[in-house]
Amino acid sequence: MQEALPIMRGVLILVALRGQTITYKELSIAIDKRYHYRQLGDLLDVLSQDCFDHGEPSLAALVTRGDTSQPGEAFIGDAKAEQQACYKHWDDQRRS
């Protein structure tokens, strides 16, 4: 987890800067398949907590199911609002 988490965070920041989302499967590939796409939940929970601890919106909101284009069932909150917050936060960070 210690190796995968910073890589995943970087990937998701790039996704946010592009104003996009990424599927679980695409994210698994982007982190060199360190985690199978069906096993990313715990890692995303840790990432989400880290984001909240730093006053950032949850990057986990950007990870969606390939069949529904929605975050997984375990995602808590308004995913669309959180995605928009991610896009704005990371765009603001880029500009500063």
N, C-alpha and C positions, 0 to 999 in steps of 0.2 A: 504494500500500500504506500509506503514511503517513497518509492520510485514512481509509481503511477500517478499519485495525486498531483504533484507539481506539473507533470506533463499534461494531465487532463485539464487542470486549471488554465494552462497556457492555450490549449486547443480551444477551450470554451470562451476565453477572452477574445480570441481571434474570431470565433463565430459571432460573438456579441458585436464586435467592431464592424462586422459585415452585415449586421441586422438580420441574421439568419437563425435557423435552428439546425440541429444535427440529430440523426437517429442514433439509437443505442448501438446498432451495428456499425455505423460509420465511426462513432466515438471509440468503439473497441478497436477498430482498425487503426485509428489515429494514435492510440496509445500502444501500438505494436502488439495488440492482442494480449496484453498483460492480464486482462480480465476478459472473460467471455461476455458478450453483450447482454446475456441474461443474468449476469452476476455483477452488474455495475451498481445495483441499488445501494449497497452498504458504502461503497466509495462515494457515490453521489450524496449520501446522507452526511458523510464526514465533510465533503466539500461545501455543502449547504451550510452546515454549522460554522465552518471557517469563514464563509462569506458573511454570515450574520455577525460573527464575532468582530469582523472588520468593518461593520456598517455598510456592507455591500448587498445589493440584491442577489438572490440565489442564482448562480450560474446553472444549477441543476434544472431550472425551468426551461433551458434551451435544448434539453435532451428529450427527444420525442420518439414515440413508437413509429415504426415504419408503416404500419397498417392504418393508423388513425391520425398521424401527425400531431398527437397530443402527448404530454408527459405521461408517464406510467401512473397506475392507479395509486401508488404510494405518495405521489406528490401532493402536498398539502398547500392549499391556497389558490389564488386566482392566477393560473399559469400565464394567461395573456398579459395581465397587468405586470407580472413579475418579469416576463420577457421584455416588455417595453421599458421597464425600469433598468434592466440590464443594458439594453441598447443605449439608453440615455447616459447611464453611469459611465460606461466604458468610453463612449464618445466624449463625454466631458473630461475624463481622465486623459484621453489622447490629446485634447485641445489644451490642457493645462501644462 
